[in-house]
């Protein structure tokens, strides 16, 4: 959360001539509810099942930039699908910067638990993200600069 996945993803998709899809928005469309409402009414486990199905479906189409939720890659089945069927980019960001970016936005159920819980989640997920094909640091960088770096790192046979 807060690394710039959606913002950078939109820029990258436009520059690469791809369609941009945010997996959280796809889940909200399917569930006809906001992520925060899904967490509240159905729980995180139900959300994660929806997330896995949505990502699997989104990977069926070529020519897409998919911004996944922060927890998608932490799920073994989602990570396996993403690693095997796409080129994955981890946008890394220092915790303090990422938390500051999302703290005031609302609608983030896992951030609503507070900074201590968010820091623990960040630490828990960090190693899982290292499995991505490439990592690009987004800390203190503009989304345009980050998108430029990602574009340069895309496989040439895309």
C-alpha positions in Angstrom: 0.0 0.0 0.0 1.2 3.5 -0.8 4.0 2.5 -3.2 2.2 4.0 -6.2 1.0 0.9 -7.9 -2.2 2.4 -9.3 -0.7 5.8 -10.2 2.4 4.3 -11.8 0.3 1.6 -13.4 -1.9 4.1 -15.2 1.1 6.0 -16.5 2.9 2.8 -17.6 -0.2 1.5 -19.4 -0.7 4.7 -21.3 3.0 4.8 -22.4 3.1 1.1 -23.3 -0.3 1.2 -25.2 -1.8 -1.3 -22.7 -5.1 -1.3 -20.8 -4.8 -0.5 -17.1 -6.7 -2.6 -14.6 -6.8 -2.2 -10.8 -7.6 -5.5 -9.2 -9.3 -3.8 -6.2 -11.6 -1.9 -8.6 -12.3 -5.2 -10.4 -13.2 -6.8 -7.1 -15.4 -3.9 -6.1 -17.2 -4.1 -9.4 -17.8 -7.8 -9.0 -18.9 -7.6 -5.3 -20.8 -4.3 -5.9 -19.2 -3.0 -2.7 -16.1 -1.0 -1.7 -13.1 -3.0 -0.4 -13.6 -1.5 3.1 -17.3 -2.7 3.0 -16.2 -6.2 1.9 -13.7 -6.5 4.8 -16.3 -5.3 7.2 -19.2 -7.4 6.0 -17.5 -10.5 4.6 -14.0 -10.5 6.2 -10.5 -10.6 4.8 -10.7 -14.3 3.9 -13.6 -13.8 1.6 -11.9 -10.7 0.0 -8.7 -12.8 -0.6 -10.8 -15.5 -2.4 -12.4 -12.8 -4.6 -8.9 -11.3 -5.2 -7.4 -14.6 -6.3 -10.3 -15.2 -8.8 -10.2 -11.7 -10.1 -6.4 -11.8 -10.7 -6.6 -15.2 -12.3 -9.3 -13.9 -14.7 -7.4 -10.6 -15.4 -4.3 -12.6 -16.4 -6.3 -14.3 -19.2 -5.9 -11.2 -21.4 -2.6 -9.9 -22.8 -1.7 -6.2 -23.1 -2.7 -5.2 -19.6 -1.0 -3.5 -16.7 -2.6 -4.9 -13.5 -2.1 -3.1 -10.3 -2.8 -5.6 -7.5 -3.7 -4.9 -4.0 -0.9 -4.9 -1.5 -1.8 -8.3 -0.1 -2.2 -10.1 -3.4 1.5 -11.1 -3.8 1.6 -12.3 -0.2 -0.9 -15.0 -1.1 0.9 -18.1 -2.5 -1.7 -18.9 -5.2 -1.8 -15.3 -6.4 1.9 -14.9 -6.4 2.3 -18.2 -8.3 -0.2 -17.1 -11.0 1.4 -13.6 -11.3 5.0 -15.0 -11.5 4.1 -17.7 -14.0 1.8 -15.7 -16.2 3.0 -12.1 -16.2 6.0 -9.8 -15.7 5.9 -8.7 -12.1 7.2 -5.4 -10.8 7.5 -4.7 -7.1 7.4 -1.0 -6.3 9.3 -0.7 -3.1 8.8 2.2 -0.8 10.0 3.1 2.7 7.3 2.4 5.2 7.1 6.0 6.6 6.6 7.4 3.1 4.1 4.7 2.1 2.1 5.1 5.3 2.0 8.9 5.0 0.7 8.5 1.4 -2.3 6.3 2.5 -3.0 7.3 6.1 -5.4 10.1 5.3 -7.1 8.6 2.3 -9.6 6.3 4.2 -11.0 3.2 2.7 -8.0 1.1 3.7 -9.1 -1.5 6.2 -5.6 -2.7 7.1 -4.4 0.9 7.6 -7.4 1.7 9.8 -5.9 -0.7 12.4 -3.2 1.9 13.0 0.5 2.5 12.3 1.8 -0.3 14.5 -0.3 -2.9 12.8 0.5 -1.4 9.3 4.2 -1.5 10.1 4.0 -5.2 11.2 2.1 -6.0 8.0 4.7 -4.2 5.9 7.5 -6.2 7.6 5.6 -9.5 7.1 5.0 -8.9 3.4 8.4 -7.4 2.5 10.2 -10.7 1.8 7.3 -12.0 -0.3 7.6 -9.0 -2.6 11.3 -9.8 -3.3 10.2 -12.7 -5.5 8.9 -10.2 -8.2 10.8 -10.3 -11.4 12.1 -6.8 -10.8 12.0 -4.2 -8.0 11.9 -0.4 -8.6 12.1 2.0 -5.7 9.3 4.6 -5.6 10.4 6.3 -2.4 10.7 10.1 -2.9 10.3 9.7 -6.7 7.7 11.0 -9.1 5.3 8.5 -10.6 6.6 9.6 -14.1 10.2 8.7 -13.2 9.1 5.3 -11.7 7.1 4.5 -14.8 10.1 5.4 -17.0 12.2 2.9 -15.0 9.6 0.2 -15.3 9.2 0.7 -19.0 12.9 0.3 -19.5 12.8 -2.9 -17.5 10.0 -4.5 -19.5 11.0 -7.6 -21.5 11.6 -6.6 -25.1 9.3 -9.4 -26.4 6.3 -7.9 -24.7 
